[in-house]
């Protein structure tokens, strides 16, 4: 039995070191990202990645390494970056931690060479995988001192030779754009001479800034336009020190198609990473605090999406109701006797004024903008009006148009007004509930229920949507003409619909008049 003075020596097999390096990343392309991040940690302002059939060269203009720096570089598991987490020149939060990433290059190359220069020191180090293993217990690697090159300046060049696989520049560019702090100031990366740019998304931007007891969560989430929706690259990039660790969907997995429009970047430098930096230590308090903070952030994103989707839907409904009312306008010109306001005076094509029939779009400046609802209050009774109101002349009172009150309109209602001379009818498409009436009329306001099952079914296709709205408008207009004779009203509605859709392949005529209505005696 050994006594207390006996010791065991802890050893590490050389092959195991290489195996860890080769298996450190799921994809060998990650090694290029690792080399670029090393340059970032070394305060480089420019990194050039050159990819050819037989080799990859990563060259930077960082601070370089002296002899002690090279020793530290090959010190596996060194805590140098943990002890000095901020770079000396630019104050960058250093990315590297474990010092084993350099061996990941052996997954794609049989040998890597390092040429570095710092001040008056310059050297080359060659790490040959087969030679290193063949030398058994020797852990030494060859180092050659070089004459400093004043033209080159400080910096480091890593060359991977005898590649085992090929790399496409576009794939490398994609990986660098995600896995490197490419947005950092005074830092740029070039692949075969072309600068790598950070991805940008167009759409509605939602800034994120939230504090936790472990650190700050900040970034931006974007709601893409509907035509840009895609399942590719779905989710939000979670970054630590400017590097994307992985994409997260959070609760968006239950959002359906809405999730295909959400992109973004969230920075949380306090999150603890796994050794290969491809994930988080999920049972840590820091990660749990991060998930808790992201809950209300994602709720805000969902609310913003719903508001945006509602605005887009309103624009679609506004276009449909405008076309429907133009067609109803066309039918009333052909059948002026069906107007509930008497004979419609028709203006000349170039004329403008109160006698011309037209479709009005209240609170709208552009066709693509959302229609705003104007809540028009009824006029107060005479006894509540001021003393001066009685002094207003009859002429001025006649000029004041009595506007209907949209008493049940919600903020998401779409309103259009169809004028008949000086009178007219207002159409309000609103959410009245699935059990509410399909349509109804109060005075000269026609309400159409957007929640009615028939409306929802017909609104899925543009042509059916326009036809259904026109059907409901002509129905109510016909009932206004003679509410005591519904059979006659339905006959009038049938004729109005026929003339409204006389030619569905062409847009309804605007201003063109086939004949004038007879003037009243």
matplotlib code that plots the C-alpha trace (Angstrom):
import matplotlib.pyplot as plt

x = [0.0, 1.3, 2.1, 1.1, 4.2, 3.1, 1.7, -0.1, 0.7, -2.2, -1.6, -3.5, -3.3, -2.2, -4.8, -7.5, -6.6, -6.9, -10.1, -11.7, -10.6, -12.0, -15.3, -15.6, -18.0, -20.8, -19.5, -15.9, -16.8, -17.0, -13.2, -13.0, -15.4, -13.2, -10.1, -11.9, -13.1, -9.5, -8.6, -11.5, -10.2, -6.7, -8.1, -7.8, -9.6, -9.5, -9.5, -9.0, -10.1, -8.8, -10.3, -8.8, -9.0, -6.0, -5.8, -7.5, -5.7, -6.9, -4.9, -5.5, -3.9, -4.4, -1.8, 0.0, 1.9, 5.3, 7.0, 5.0, 1.8, 2.6, 3.2, -0.2, -1.8, -0.8, -1.7, -4.7, -7.5, -5.7, -7.7, -6.0, -9.1, -11.1, -8.6, -8.5, -11.9, -11.6, -9.2, -6.6, -7.0, -10.8, -12.2, -13.9, -15.5, -13.4, -15.2, -12.8, -12.7, -11.2, -8.2, -9.0, -10.8, -7.5, -7.5, -10.9, -8.9, -7.6, -11.1, -10.6, -6.8, -3.8, -1.6, -1.9, 0.8, 0.9, 3.0, 2.8, 4.5, 4.5, 6.9, 10.4, 9.3, 8.3, 8.0, 6.4, 4.9, 3.9, 1.5, 1.6, -1.0, 0.7, 4.2, 3.0, 1.4, 4.4, 6.8, 5.1, 5.7, 7.2, 4.8, 7.0, 6.2, 8.7, 9.1, 11.2, 12.2, 11.8, 13.0, 10.3, 8.6, 7.9, 5.6, 3.5, 3.2, 1.7, -0.8, -1.2, -1.8, -3.1, -2.8, -4.7, -3.1, -3.8, -7.5, -9.7, -12.8, -13.7, -15.3, -17.6, -16.9, -20.7, -21.1, -18.1, -19.6, -22.9, -21.3, -19.2, -22.1, -23.9, -21.0, -18.8, -19.5, -19.7, -21.6, -18.8, -17.1, -13.6, -14.0, -14.4, -14.0, -13.4, -13.8, -11.9, -11.8, -15.6, -16.6, -19.0, -22.0, -24.5, -27.9, -30.7, -34.4, -37.0, -40.3, -41.8, -39.0, -39.5, -36.6, -35.8, -34.2, -34.8, -32.7, -32.2, -30.1, -27.6, -27.3, -29.1, -31.1, -31.1, -31.6, -34.4, -37.2, -38.6, -42.0, -41.4, -43.9, -46.3, -44.7, -41.3, -42.7, -40.6, -39.9, -36.2, -34.2, -37.3, -36.9, -34.8, -31.0, -29.7, -26.2, -23.6, -20.8, -22.1, -22.0, -25.1, -25.3, -28.6, -32.1, -35.0, -38.8, -39.9, -43.7, -43.9, -44.2, -48.0, -48.4, -48.9, -48.0, -47.4, -44.1, -42.8, -42.7, -40.7, -36.9, -34.6, -31.4, -31.3, -28.1, -27.6, -23.9, -24.5, -25.8, -23.6, -22.5, -21.7, -18.1, -18.7, -20.6, -23.5, -26.0, -26.7, -26.5, -30.3, -30.5, -28.6, -30.3, -29.1, -30.8, -34.0, -34.0, -33.5, -36.5, -38.6, -37.7, -38.4, -42.0, -43.4, -41.1, -42.7, -46.2, -45.4, -44.3, -47.5, -49.6, -47.6, -48.1, -51.9, -52.2, -50.2, -52.2, -55.4, -54.2, -53.3, -56.7, -58.4, -56.6, -57.7, -61.3, -61.2, -60.2, -63.0, -65.7, -64.5, -64.8, -68.2, -69.5, -68.2, -70.1, -73.3, -72.7, -72.6, -75.9, -77.7, -76.6, -78.3, -81.4, -81.8, -85.3, -84.1, -82.3, -84.0, -83.1, -85.1, -83.7, -79.9, -78.5, -75.5, -72.7, -70.7, -67.6, -65.2, -67.5, -67.1, -69.5, -72.3, -74.5, -72.1, -72.4, -69.1, -67.5, -65.9, -63.1, -63.1, -59.8, -57.9, -55.1, -53.6, -55.2, -52.6, -53.2, -55.5, -59.0, -59.5, -63.0, -64.4, -66.8, -69.2, -71.4, -75.0, -75.9, -77.0, -80.7, -81.8, -82.0, -78.4, -77.0, -75.5, -77.4, -75.7, -76.9, -80.3, -78.7, -77.3, -79.1, -81.2, -78.8, -75.9, -77.9, -78.8, -75.2, -74.3, -74.6, -76.0, -73.5, -74.6, -73.2, -71.3, -72.4, -71.2, -68.1, -64.9, -61.4, -61.0, -64.0, -63.7, -65.9, -66.9, -69.5, -71.4, -72.9, -76.2, -76.2, -76.2, -77.3, -75.7, -75.3, -72.4, -71.2, -69.4, -67.7, -67.3, -66.8, -70.2, -69.6, -70.4, -73.9, -74.6, -76.7, -75.1, -76.0, -78.3, -79.2, -79.5, -80.7, -78.4, -75.6, -75.3, -73.4, -71.8, -70.7, -67.1, -67.5, -70.5, -69.6, -70.9, -68.8, -65.7, -66.1, -66.7, -63.9, -61.2, -61.4, -61.3, -64.2, -66.5, -65.6, -66.6, -69.8, -70.9, -70.4, -72.3, -75.1, -75.5, -75.3, -77.9, -80.1, -80.2, -80.5, -83.4, -85.1, -84.6, -86.6, -89.7, -89.3, -93.0, -92.7, -89.7, -90.6, -90.3, -87.1, -85.5, -86.5, -84.8, -81.8, -81.6, -81.5, -78.9, -76.6, -77.1, -76.1, -73.3, -71.6, -72.7, -69.0, -66.8, -63.7, -63.5, -63.3, -66.5, -66.7, -65.6, -67.3, -68.5, -72.3, -74.4, -77.4, -78.7, -81.5, -84.6, -84.8, -87.6, -90.6]
y = [0.0, 3.5, 5.8, 9.4, 10.6, 8.9, 11.1, 10.6, 12.7, 14.2, 13.8, 14.8, 12.8, 14.8, 13.2, 14.2, 17.9, 17.6, 15.7, 18.4, 21.0, 19.1, 18.5, 21.9, 23.1, 21.4, 23.0, 23.5, 26.8, 28.1, 28.1, 31.1, 33.0, 32.1, 33.5, 36.7, 37.1, 36.7, 39.6, 41.6, 40.8, 42.0, 45.5, 45.0, 47.6, 45.5, 41.8, 40.3, 36.7, 35.2, 31.9, 29.7, 26.1, 25.0, 27.4, 30.1, 33.2, 35.4, 38.6, 41.4, 44.7, 44.2, 44.5, 41.3, 39.1, 39.1, 36.0, 36.1, 36.6, 33.5, 31.4, 32.6, 31.9, 28.2, 27.9, 25.7, 26.8, 30.1, 32.5, 35.5, 36.9, 36.2, 38.2, 41.0, 40.9, 44.4, 45.2, 47.9, 50.2, 50.3, 48.9, 46.0, 43.2, 40.3, 37.3, 34.4, 32.5, 29.0, 29.2, 25.9, 27.4, 27.5, 23.7, 23.7, 24.6, 21.1, 19.9, 21.4, 21.7, 19.5, 22.4, 26.0, 28.7, 31.9, 34.9, 37.7, 41.0, 43.4, 46.3, 44.9, 41.3, 39.0, 35.3, 32.3, 29.3, 26.1, 23.6, 20.4, 17.9, 14.7, 15.8, 16.8, 13.5, 11.6, 13.2, 11.5, 13.1, 16.3, 19.2, 21.6, 23.2, 25.0, 28.8, 30.8, 34.4, 36.8, 40.3, 42.9, 44.4, 48.1, 48.1, 45.4, 46.8, 45.1, 42.3, 38.6, 36.3, 32.8, 30.5, 27.2, 24.9, 21.4, 21.9, 18.8, 20.4, 23.4, 26.7, 28.9, 32.6, 33.4, 30.8, 32.3, 35.8, 34.6, 33.0, 36.1, 38.5, 36.5, 35.3, 38.4, 41.9, 43.3, 46.4, 47.4, 50.8, 50.9, 47.3, 45.9, 42.4, 41.6, 38.3, 38.0, 41.8, 42.4, 43.9, 41.9, 44.0, 43.4, 42.2, 44.8, 44.3, 46.8, 47.1, 48.4, 48.7, 48.1, 49.2, 47.0, 48.3, 46.4, 46.1, 43.0, 42.6, 40.8, 43.3, 45.1, 43.6, 45.8, 45.6, 45.9, 43.7, 44.3, 43.4, 42.7, 43.7, 40.9, 40.3, 39.7, 37.0, 33.8, 30.7, 31.1, 32.6, 32.9, 34.2, 36.6, 36.5, 36.4, 38.0, 37.9, 40.5, 41.2, 37.5, 35.6, 32.5, 31.2, 32.2, 32.0, 31.9, 32.4, 32.1, 32.9, 29.2, 29.6, 32.7, 30.9, 32.9, 36.0, 34.5, 34.5, 38.3, 38.7, 39.3, 41.0, 41.2, 41.1, 41.7, 40.2, 40.1, 38.6, 35.3, 32.3, 30.2, 26.6, 25.7, 25.7, 29.0, 27.5, 27.7, 28.9, 27.3, 27.1, 26.1, 29.2, 32.1, 34.5, 32.7, 32.3, 36.1, 36.7, 34.6, 36.3, 39.7, 38.7, 37.7, 41.3, 42.3, 39.7, 40.7, 44.2, 42.8, 40.9, 44.0, 46.0, 43.2, 43.1, 46.9, 46.8, 43.8, 45.7, 48.8, 46.7, 45.0, 48.4, 49.6, 46.4, 46.9, 50.6, 49.8, 47.3, 49.5, 52.4, 50.2, 48.9, 52.4, 53.6, 50.7, 51.7, 55.2, 54.0, 52.1, 55.1, 57.2, 54.7, 54.5, 58.0, 57.2, 54.7, 57.3, 57.7, 61.4, 62.2, 62.8, 63.1, 66.2, 65.3, 67.7, 68.0, 65.8, 68.7, 70.4, 70.3, 71.2, 70.1, 69.0, 66.3, 62.7, 61.4, 59.0, 60.8, 59.3, 61.2, 61.7, 60.2, 61.8, 58.8, 55.6, 53.6, 55.3, 54.0, 55.6, 57.4, 57.4, 60.8, 60.6, 63.4, 64.4, 65.4, 69.0, 70.1, 70.8, 74.5, 75.0, 74.0, 76.3, 79.7, 82.9, 84.0, 81.0, 82.5, 85.4, 83.2, 84.0, 81.4, 81.5, 80.5, 77.7, 76.3, 76.2, 74.1, 70.5, 68.2, 65.3, 61.9, 60.6, 57.3, 56.3, 52.7, 53.0, 51.5, 52.8, 50.1, 51.1, 52.0, 54.8, 56.0, 58.5, 58.4, 61.8, 62.3, 66.0, 67.8, 64.7, 61.3, 58.0, 57.0, 53.5, 52.2, 48.8, 47.9, 45.0, 44.2, 40.6, 37.3, 37.3, 40.9, 41.8, 41.5, 45.1, 47.8, 51.4, 54.3, 57.4, 57.8, 55.6, 52.0, 49.7, 46.5, 43.9, 42.7, 39.9, 38.3, 34.8, 35.5, 38.8, 37.0, 34.3, 36.6, 39.0, 36.3, 37.1, 40.6, 40.2, 38.5, 41.1, 44.0, 42.3, 41.5, 45.1, 46.4, 43.9, 45.2, 48.9, 48.5, 46.6, 49.3, 52.1, 50.3, 49.9, 53.6, 54.4, 52.5, 50.7, 49.6, 47.6, 45.2, 43.2, 46.3, 47.3, 43.9, 44.3, 47.7, 46.2, 43.5, 46.1, 48.3, 45.3, 44.3, 47.8, 48.1, 45.0, 45.4, 44.9, 43.4, 43.4, 47.2, 49.7, 51.6, 54.8, 58.0, 61.2, 59.8, 60.4, 58.7, 60.9, 63.6, 63.1, 65.2, 68.4, 68.6, 70.6]
z = [0.0, -0.9, 2.1, 2.5, 0.7, -2.6, -5.3, -8.6, -11.7, -13.6, -17.3, -20.4, -23.6, -26.6, -28.8, -26.4, -26.7, -30.5, -30.2, -28.0, -30.5, -33.5, -31.8, -30.1, -32.8, -34.7, -37.9, -38.8, -40.4, -36.8, -36.6, -38.9, -36.7, -33.7, -35.4, -36.3, -32.7, -31.5, -33.7, -32.2, -28.7, -29.8, -30.6, -34.4, -36.5, -39.7, -40.4, -43.8, -44.5, -47.7, -48.8, -51.6, -52.5, -50.4, -47.5, -45.4, -44.2, -41.4, -41.0, -38.5, -37.5, -33.8, -31.0, -32.0, -29.6, -28.1, -26.7, -23.4, -25.5, -27.6, -24.5, -23.2, -26.6, -26.3, -22.7, -22.9, -20.5, -19.7, -17.6, -19.1, -20.7, -17.6, -15.5, -18.2, -19.8, -21.4, -24.2, -23.5, -26.5, -27.3, -24.1, -25.8, -23.9, -24.8, -26.3, -25.9, -22.6, -22.7, -25.0, -26.8, -29.9, -31.8, -31.9, -33.7, -36.8, -36.9, -37.8, -41.3, -41.7, -40.9, -39.9, -38.9, -38.9, -36.9, -37.8, -35.3, -34.6, -31.7, -31.5, -32.1, -31.7, -34.6, -34.8, -36.7, -35.0, -36.9, -35.3, -37.3, -36.0, -37.2, -36.1, -32.7, -32.0, -33.4, -31.0, -28.0, -24.6, -26.1, -25.8, -27.6, -31.0, -33.2, -33.0, -35.5, -34.7, -37.6, -38.5, -37.7, -40.7, -40.2, -43.2, -41.8, -38.3, -35.3, -35.8, -36.4, -39.4, -39.1, -42.1, -42.2, -44.8, -46.2, -45.9, -45.5, -46.9, -49.0, -47.8, -49.8, -49.2, -49.0, -46.2, -44.3, -44.8, -43.4, -40.3, -39.6, -39.9, -37.1, -35.0, -34.8, -33.3, -36.8, -35.6, -33.2, -33.8, -35.4, -36.5, -40.0, -41.6, -45.3, -47.0, -50.2, -50.4, -49.8, -46.5, -44.3, -43.4, -40.6, -41.6, -41.5, -41.6, -42.9, -41.0, -37.8, -35.2, -31.5, -29.3, -26.3, -23.1, -19.9, -16.7, -14.5, -11.4, -13.5, -16.3, -19.1, -21.9, -25.0, -28.7, -31.3, -32.6, -36.1, -37.5, -41.2, -43.9, -44.8, -48.2, -46.5, -44.1, -44.2, -42.2, -43.0, -40.1, -37.9, -34.4, -32.4, -32.3, -28.7, -28.6, -25.9, -26.4, -29.9, -30.9, -31.8, -29.6, -31.0, -32.2, -29.8, -30.6, -27.0, -27.0, -30.8, -31.5, -30.8, -32.9, -36.2, -39.3, -37.2, -36.1, -39.7, -39.6, -36.4, -36.5, -34.1, -32.0, -28.3, -26.4, -22.9, -22.0, -18.6, -19.9, -19.1, -22.1, -22.7, -23.5, -27.3, -27.0, -29.0, -26.1, -22.6, -19.2, -18.9, -15.2, -14.1, -12.3, -14.9, -17.7, -15.8, -15.0, -18.7, -19.7, -17.1, -18.4, -22.0, -21.2, -21.0, -23.9, -26.2, -25.0, -26.2, -29.5, -29.9, -29.1, -31.7, -34.2, -33.6, -34.0, -37.2, -38.5, -37.7, -39.6, -42.6, -42.5, -42.3, -45.4, -47.2, -46.0, -46.9, -50.5, -50.8, -49.5, -51.7, -54.8, -53.6, -53.1, -56.5, -58.1, -56.1, -57.2, -60.8, -60.3, -58.8, -61.8, -64.0, -61.7, -60.1, -59.2, -56.6, -54.5, -51.1, -51.3, -54.5, -57.9, -57.8, -59.5, -61.6, -62.3, -65.4, -65.7, -64.9, -62.4, -58.7, -55.9, -53.7, -56.6, -57.7, -56.5, -55.1, -52.6, -49.7, -47.6, -44.3, -42.5, -45.4, -47.4, -49.2, -50.4, -48.5, -45.2, -42.5, -42.4, -39.1, -37.5, -36.7, -33.7, -34.6, -31.6, -32.3, -32.0, -28.5, -27.9, -28.3, -24.5, -24.0, -26.7, -25.8, -25.9, -29.1, -30.9, -31.4, -33.2, -36.0, -39.3, -41.0, -44.0, -41.9, -40.2, -43.6, -44.6, -41.5, -42.4, -39.8, -39.5, -38.1, -34.9, -35.1, -31.6, -31.7, -33.8, -32.3, -33.0, -35.7, -37.7, -41.4, -42.5, -46.0, -47.1, -50.4, -51.3, -53.2, -54.0, -50.7, -48.8, -48.5, -46.7, -44.4, -44.4, -41.2, -41.2, -37.6, -35.2, -33.7, -32.6, -34.3, -32.8, -33.9, -37.0, -40.4, -41.1, -39.7, -40.3, -38.0, -39.8, -42.8, -41.3, -42.5, -40.2, -41.6, -39.1, -39.8, -37.3, -39.0, -40.2, -43.7, -44.0, -42.7, -45.3, -48.2, -47.2, -48.0, -51.7, -53.1, -55.7, -53.2, -50.6, -52.8, -53.9, -50.4, -49.2, -52.3, -51.6, -48.0, -49.0, -51.8, -49.5, -46.9, -49.5, -51.1, -47.7, -47.0, -50.2, -49.1, -45.8, -45.7, -48.9, -48.5, -51.6, -53.8, -52.0, -52.8, -56.4, -56.5, -54.8, -57.5, -60.2, -58.4, -58.0, -61.6, -62.8, -60.2, -61.6, -65.2, -66.3, -63.5, -65.7, -65.8, -63.0, -62.5, -64.5, -62.8, -63.9, -67.2, -67.6, -70.3, -69.6, -67.3, -64.9, -65.6, -63.7, -61.2, -62.2]

ax = plt.figure().add_subplot(projection="3d")
ax.plot(x, y, z, "-o")
ax.set_aspect("equal")
plt.show()
